[in-house]
Amino acid sequence: MSDLLNAASLVMIPSGYSEDKVYSEVPTDGNGDLSFTRASNGTRINSAGLVEVTPWNLLQNSEDFSVQVFVNATIGSNVITAPNGTTTADSLIEDSVNGAHAVYNFASITFVAGVYTLSCYAKKGTRDWLRFQFYDGIGTSPSVWVNVNTGVLGTTESPATSTITSVGNGWYRISITTTMASVSGGWAVYSSTGDGLTAYAGTNGASALYLWGVQINNGSTAKPYFPTTDRLNVPRLTYQNGGGGCPSLLLEKQSTNYAQYSEDFSNGFWTKDTTTTITANDAISPDGTQNADRFESPSPSKGIYSYGVSGSETISVYIKAGNSSNVGKSAVLFTTTATQDFILTNDWQRISVSGAASSLWALYPTATNSFTNVLIWGAQAEGGSYPTSYIPTTSASATRVADTCSKTGISSLIGQTEGVLFIDLIASSYNADGTSYSLLATLGNSSENIQIYTNNAGLYYNITATTVADASTGITLINGGRYKIAIAYKSGDSAVFVNGSLTNTTAKTTMPTAANFYLNEFSAGTYKSSNSFNQAILFKTRLTNAECIALTTI
């Protein structure tokens, strides 16, 4: 395989990414890096097996303090070297007013009740001290005072904990952790003259502090810093089963979660039978925080439900046995059109059921072998015939926009008369609902292209320059199955290979002209599906059949 990769013109193995970008291993000059958009939040499974919002930094413009709000101060942008070695750190420049000198954004995000950690990098300027505040908008808003000359914590206001860590060159990373209610809130950094002090007469034009990399993330510790601007177009490198290993690039169609208060079953959106009880935030959930609810129901066929999910075809929830006596017991998840029993385990599992459109989401103990209590989290109700990645909600439905990943204008990396298009993926869906196409990979445009796609009948390929010439491979993708697929193309000698087998050949003589490469989409922006890509590789020459078989063997 390594020898084959040496011959590749483009190799995408998900490892590096940033906003708007998925980095390719080949070529190394950036010309093969794929452009990425989603224009919304999304979730992934991280390397620890936890459900995680992508990106985990919940703040926008994390390195640009000039777009925040400041009082009795101005911001100097990109004035000194930041902890990452780039000249991107800003200065807080005080004026002469006798008062607070600060930069803040008190309406940065809307919190879902839970534990959060705020962090920021800071360095001494003319002031040794700063006050770092976690603002919650309801009067609690704890702060910590820090000496960024000596690296010593001062007063930390309750209810919060704080840390300070030297990261070199006079820089410190400061964090403050607290429990937030469901409110809008944010953060603030004040320059200070001492522990517990905020107001003072400033020195006009003095750079009081240097700041870089503000972040808020879920959980009780500061996660590795993730830089953001709009924070929406961040690729999701997901680990299917957690536990480390190599990630895959998750690309999904658009979906909406119609189930409100997806992490709060105590809310009135969820109706409970009289014999059932909900204990909110009783246990650690699949996102690693204590926000899973305990659902107790001593009576079979009595449970929790909602008729507020109109139009959904697939419902899902994370569930595990509430105690050891419920392991091996069964639960039933159902709508008005579909029902499925599930066996409980000690581990979190995501259960789902799909049917015709319905307005009912319901979870009950079954009539026999029923549980008495379980832990539940992350309810979802969406259109489509399969569950997509989890979409958190509060008081309204929420939509995750479709992922798109492509590289245009790379005719120099695509073989124009011969070559190979290869993808290695884990199929989440073999069709994008009904009979519509699901493009897995495309070279070219809407009129001339080489494609691998699926519909409700199976896996297809297409090589066309002037007329459509698609054909079935005779294979139907199984949800959750891994597939290595290659189209080797050359005038009079094209072939398709799937999981180590030659499935099709064609003597088509005219090859399309191609300058664009799309994953999981089409150049017109339609035909979205849901898959996790382990690799995508282009070759500018046609490999031999034996090499294609080796390339696609699982």
C-alpha positions, -999 to 999 in steps of 0.1 A, spaced: 0 0 0 28 25 9 43 20 -26 9 28 -42 5 59 -21 39 72 -34 23 73 -68 -8 92 -57 -14 129 -67 -38 136 -38 -41 117 -5 -67 128 21 -63 108 54 -83 127 81 -58 140 106 -53 178 103 -81 204 100 -90 239 108 -120 261 101 -130 258 65 -103 232 57 -94 195 57 -57 191 51 -44 165 26 -12 145 31 -3 148 -6 5 172 -20 24 189 9 21 224 -5 -16 229 4 -28 226 -32 -47 195 -24 -63 207 9 -101 203 7 -125 232 13 -151 225 40 -184 241 49 -213 233 71 -226 267 83 -238 253 116 -228 234 147 -224 196 146 -214 168 170 -188 140 167 -175 111 187 -141 121 201 -112 98 207 -124 91 243 -157 79 229 -177 110 241 -202 130 221 -186 163 216 -198 196 199 -175 205 170 -156 227 176 -155 224 214 -146 261 217 -181 276 220 -168 312 213 -164 330 180 -134 351 171 -113 336 198 -81 354 188 -96 388 178 -102 409 208 -108 439 186 -143 427 177 -153 422 214 -165 450 237 -141 471 256 -144 498 283 -119 525 292 -95 508 268 -87 500 232 -72 469 216 -39 466 197 -43 438 172 -15 412 165 12 431 184 34 403 199 41 366 195 14 344 209 19 310 226 17 292 193 46 312 178 26 335 155 22 372 158 -15 371 167 -16 382 204 -35 414 212 -29 441 238 -53 457 262 -44 494 261 -58 514 290 -68 551 291 -66 575 320 -101 570 334 -104 561 370 -125 530 366 -125 495 352 -103 488 321 -116 457 303 -124 437 272 -155 415 273 -184 399 256 -213 393 280 -236 378 253 -212 354 237 -233 322 238 -265 308 252 -257 281 277 -275 248 283 -275 242 320 -243 223 330 -206 226 339 -184 248 317 -148 260 317 -136 294 305 -99 298 296 -76 324 281 -39 330 276 -25 362 292 9 379 296 21 408 318 22 443 302 24 473 325 0 455 349 8 424 369 -27 415 378 -59 407 359 -95 397 368 -110 369 347 -147 367 349 -173 340 338 -204 361 332 -238 344 335 -262 373 333 -281 364 365 -258 380 391 -235 352 400 -207 357 375 -177 344 395 -142 358 389 -106 349 396 -78 373 402 -44 363 388 -9 377 390 6 372 355 40 383 366 45 356 393 19 331 380 0 330 413 -37 327 417 -54 353 439 -90 353 450 -114 329 433 -151 338 439 -175 310 447 -190 290 431 -160 284 408 -126 268 407 -96 281 388 -62 272 375 -31 290 361 -5 272 340 28 286 326 31 279 288 64 297 284 78 331 273 58 348 301 25 335 289 0 318 313 -32 299 305 -59 308 330 -91 288 335 -122 292 356 -149 264 359 -184 269 371 -220 255 367 -241 276 344 -279 279 343 -297 280 309 -289 316 303 -270 338 279 -236 347 291 -199 352 283 -166 364 297 -145 394 306 -109 403 313 -101 433 334 -66 447 340 -60 451 377 -36 466 402 -40 439 428 -59 409 442 -96 417 445 -92 451 428 -108 462 395 -110 500 393 -80 523 391 -67 554 373 -51 542 341 -20 554 322 -32 566 289 -18 544 260 -2 518 282 -4 482 272 -17 468 304 -20 431 293 -14 409 264 -42 384 255 -47 355 232 -70 325 227 -102 328 247 -123 297 249 -154 282 266 -159 245 265 -182 220 281 -168 201 311 -148 207 343 -114 212 326 -100 234 299 -97 214 267 -69 220 242 -73 254 227 -92 255 194 -90 288 174 -122 301 159 -136 328 137 -173 320 129 -168 285 144 -194 270 121 -173 255 92 -152 231 113 -148 195 99 -158 167 122 -131 140 126 -151 113 143 -140 81 160 -168 56 153 -164 36 186 -141 59 205 -110 45 221 -85 63 199 -72 49 167 -76 67 134 -105 91 128 -127 94 98 -142 125 82 -179 127 90 -200 142 62 -238 142 66 -269 156 49 -289 183 66 -311 172 94 -334 188 120 -340 175 156 -377 182 163 -374 169 199 -371 199 222 -352 198 255 -332 169 242 -312 166 274 -339 176 299 -367 150 302 -380 168 333 -392 196 310 -429 198 302 -422 191 265 -420 155 277 -452 139 291 -447 114 319 -473 88 329 -484 91 366 -463 61 377 -430 74 362 -405 99 376 -376 118 361 -345 128 382 -327 154 362 -289 155 359 -285 123 379 -255 107 361 -227 112 337 -240 113 301 -223 103 268 -209 139 266 -189 133 298 -208 157 320 -235 151 347 -266 158 327 -281 124 321 -316 119 336 -328 89 355 -361 76 343 -380 53 367 -411 34 358 -423 5 379 -452 -2 356 -448 -19 322 -461 1 293 -459 34 313 -432 58 304 -423 91 287 -435 105 254 -442 136 233 -464 144 204 -443 175 196 -421 159 169 -444 162 138 -430 149 106 -402 129 120 -394 94 106 -366 83 128 -364 87 166 -334 79 188 -321 83 223 -290 73 244 -298 48 271 -282 25 296 -294 4 326 -299 25 357 -285 -2 380 -272 -38 377 -307 -53 382 -318 -37 350 -291 -51 328 -306 -75 303 -341 -60 307 -359 -45 278 -372 -11 267 -394 -2 238 -388 29 216 -417 37 193 -437 61 172 -472 57 158 -457 38 128 -428 18 141 -418 -1 172 -385 -17 184 -375 -35 216 -340 -30 230 -320 -49 256 -303 -27 283 -266 -29 291 -242 -12 315 -228 9 286 -244 38 268 -260 28 235 -279 48 211 -311 31 201 -333 42 172 -364 32 153 -376 43 118 -409 43 101 -434 66 83 -437 102 94 -451 105 129 -456 131 156 -450 106 185 -417 99 204 -422 74 232 -400 52 254 -416 26 277 -407 -5 297 -420 -35 278 -449 -55 291 -425 -84 300 -389 -84 312 -393 -47 317 -368 -23 334 -376 -3 365 -351 25 359 -328 36 332 -305 65 324 -314 85 292 -299 114 273 -299 130 239 -334 125 224 -337 131 187 -366 130 161 -357 137 125 -367 131 89 -351 103 70 -348 66 73 -317 65 96 -304 84 126 -278 111 120 -253 125 145 -268 140 176 -282 175 174 -287 191 209 -318 212 215 -334 234 242 -366 253 237 -369 249 199 -359 225 172 -324 227 159 -309 221 124 -274 209 115 -267 220 79 -252 196 54 -214 191 53 -197 198 20 -161 190 12 -145 196 -21 -115 210 -40 -120 229 -73 -95 240 -99 -71 210 -95 -70 197 -130 -32 192 -125 -39 167 -97 -66 147 -117 -56 124 -145 -74 138 -176 -71 107 -198 -65 80 -172 -64 76 -135 -80 62 -103 -106 76 -79 -105 58 -46 -125 62 -14 -125 43 19 -157 49 39 -180 37 66 -215 39 52 -241 56 73 -267 55 46 -269 38 12 -294 64 0 -304 99 8 -340 89 14 -364 75 -11 -350 69 -46 -327 100 -48 -290 97 -55 -263 98 -28 -231 109 -43 -201 94 -25 -174 109 -47 -173 129 -79 -146 141 -103 -157 168 -127 -190 188 -129 -226 183 -137 -220 175 -174 -187 156 -175 -178 135 -145 -166 103 -130 -188 93 -100 -194 67 -73 -230 70 -60 -258 50 -44 -296 50 -45 -322 28 -30 -312 -1 -53 -275 -2 -46 -240 11 -55 -235 26 -90 -206 42 -110 -207 67 -138 -181 77 -164 -195 102 -188 -181 129 -211 -211 136 -234 -237 109 -225 -247 92 -193 -230 58 -189 -238 47 -154 -242 11 -143 -248 -9 -111 -220 -27 -93 -245 -52 -80 -236 -43 -44 -259 -27 -18 -241 -8 10 -250 -19 45 -253 9 71 -223 8 93 -203 -13 68 -168 -4 56 -162 -1 19 -131 5 -2 -142 15 -37 -121 25 -67 -129 35 -103 -99 30 -126 -104 48 -158 -87 48 -192 -99 48 -228 -111 13 -236 -100 -1 -202 -120 12 -172 -131 -9 -142 -147 -7 -107 -134 -25 -76 -151 -29 -43 -135 -45 -12 -109 -64 -31 -130 -76 -60 -134 -65 -96 -171 -58 -100 -174 -41 -134 -155 -33 -166 -163 -9 -194 -147 -2 -228 -159 34 -229 -134 53 -250 -141 90 -242 -129 102 -208 -144 134 -192 -124 165 -185 -122 171 -147 -109 199 -126 -130 194 -94 -131 168 -67 -162 164 -44 -168 141 -15 -203 132 -5 -219 158 -27 -224 169 -63 -212 201 -80 -247 214 -80 -249 211 -42 -275 183 -41 -275 146 -35 -262 148 1 -258 116 20 -242 105 53 -209 87 54 -175 87 73 -145 88 51 -113 71 61 -94 80 30 -98 96 -4 -70 92 -30 -64 102 -66 -40 87 -91 -31 104 -124 -24 70 -141 -45 39 -142 -33 13 -117 -33 -23 -128 -62 -45 -118 -39 -63 -93 -29 -29 -77 -66 -19 -75 -75 -51 -59 -47 -46 -33 -58 -10 -28 -94 -19 -21 -89 -50 0 -102 -46 35 
